[in-house]
């Protein structure tokens, strides 16, 4: 093999590897963004459930009803 062929093949290998690395970085970034959205959604759901269970506690329910009749 002459030197031009080796340089050409190495250049093609480097370009292909660069494309693969960029594609992997983009894929990882997209997956992390989607995971972040899911986590925020789960956090909002758990906060809603926590506030609902707090409001439905017997002490809170009875105190709210008594406050309604006092006013």
Secondary structure, DSSP 8 states (H G I E B T S, - for coil): --HHHHHHHHHHHHHHHHHHHHHHHHHHHHHHHHHHHHHHHHHHHHHHHHHHHHHTSHHHHHHHHHHHHH-
